[in-house]
Amino acid sequence: MDGRASATPRVQGTTPPKAHVRLDTPSPMTSVMLKCDDPTLLHGVPTCQTFNMFAIEARGLTKTFGKVTAVDGIDFHVARGAVVALLGPNGAGKTTTLDMLLGLTKPSSGELHVLGGSPGEAIRAGRISALLQTGGLLADMTVLETVSYVAAAYKDPAPIEEILERTGLRTLAGRRVSKCSGGEQQRLKFALALLAEPDILILDEPTTGMDVGARRSFWATMHAEATEGRTVIFATHYLQEAEEFADRIILMSEGKIVADGEMEDVRAIAGMRHVRAKLEGGPARADELASAVLAAIPGTTAAFDGDTLHITTPNSDDAARLVLAEPDVFDVTITDSSLEDAFLSLTVDTHHTTDPADVNGDRS
């Protein structure tokens, strides 16, 4: 196995075939883990030993606030060294899930194991760190003073100069926090999260305030950390960011996991492809061609933006044949569904907020 999710994404309302085994672990550990007296299986893996295999494992994880169920019986596990994007609309339960991973709130029911123990144990041991949207920095301190001050709280912190170098802050060491941009302050929070050299990094909207170049630099650093065996779980509203940088997508809606898998498999859930074609004749001609395609292929939509007809369809082959049969059509392209397509198809019916942390405006 390659340490990532199975090639078959999980979709709400379905269960994997009995022969399907999801193992987010290198194959050498498999034979060890299968030596188990307890025949009870989770995704085909004996439950008595699986906590040794994963950085994080949750079974039936539930959190309620009064009559509101913020997280509703979710199951997932994350391999060491994985980069996982946790996505969903506001109120999906992402924030409450992250809060439980960080020991900030306790599950109402279910099991949650972080590095083989409880979240609290992992926090106290410095094995899990977070970069959150909330949490202020002292404006009058310099970058170096801030990192040094927090480093003093750890028994054996990483070398400060090394942390500044890894997070791109070395040239900003003498700058006061009040003079740092939003993106620079995010990088400073990231540096503080790395001081304990944690096994797991939890990131909530980590690139807020960063420009395109800073985002790419940040994620290059993240993948370098993952290569060293560090597990990264991040929540973001930038779907393109998740598409480019995550190994695996966990998509939540209304407190449940509605999709969990590698990027290409989650995108395929949308079941649609895009056909784009340039044509002559303007809107009237585009409307005529679109009407013919819509009539021939159920479930198809079309839009015209001035010189290009955009067709979204479950049958791109037939749509392309119809379009290419017209003499005034040129530059036809066919593309797969995007993560946004899958996101919308799986969460479009979510109209209300179920995550109290989102309601309170803490994080989303």
Secondary structure as GFF3:
##gff-version 3
##sequence-region A 1 364
A	DSSP	beta_strand	10	11	.	.	.	ID=ss1
A	DSSP	alpha_helix	27	33	.	.	.	ID=ss2
A	DSSP	beta_strand	41	42	.	.	.	ID=ss3
A	DSSP	beta_strand	45	46	.	.	.	ID=ss4
A	DSSP	three_ten_helix	50	52	.	.	.	ID=ss5
A	DSSP	beta_strand	56	65	.	.	.	ID=ss6
A	DSSP	beta_strand	68	78	.	.	.	ID=ss7
A	DSSP	beta_strand	83	87	.	.	.	ID=ss8
A	DSSP	alpha_helix	94	101	.	.	.	ID=ss9
A	DSSP	beta_strand	109	114	.	.	.	ID=ss10
A	DSSP	alpha_helix	119	124	.	.	.	ID=ss11
A	DSSP	beta_strand	128	131	.	.	.	ID=ss12
A	DSSP	alpha_helix	143	151	.	.	.	ID=ss13
A	DSSP	alpha_helix	160	166	.	.	.	ID=ss14
A	DSSP	three_ten_helix	170	172	.	.	.	ID=ss15
A	DSSP	three_ten_helix	177	179	.	.	.	ID=ss16
A	DSSP	alpha_helix	182	194	.	.	.	ID=ss17
A	DSSP	beta_strand	200	204	.	.	.	ID=ss18
A	DSSP	alpha_helix	212	227	.	.	.	ID=ss19
A	DSSP	beta_strand	231	235	.	.	.	ID=ss20
A	DSSP	alpha_helix	239	245	.	.	.	ID=ss21
A	DSSP	beta_strand	248	253	.	.	.	ID=ss22
A	DSSP	beta_strand	256	262	.	.	.	ID=ss23
A	DSSP	alpha_helix	263	268	.	.	.	ID=ss24
A	DSSP	beta_strand	273	279	.	.	.	ID=ss25
A	DSSP	alpha_helix	282	296	.	.	.	ID=ss26
A	DSSP	beta_strand	301	304	.	.	.	ID=ss27
A	DSSP	beta_strand	308	313	.	.	.	ID=ss28
A	DSSP	alpha_helix	316	324	.	.	.	ID=ss29
A	DSSP	beta_strand	329	336	.	.	.	ID=ss30
A	DSSP	alpha_helix	339	347	.	.	.	ID=ss31
A	DSSP	alpha_helix	356	359	.	.	.	ID=ss32
###
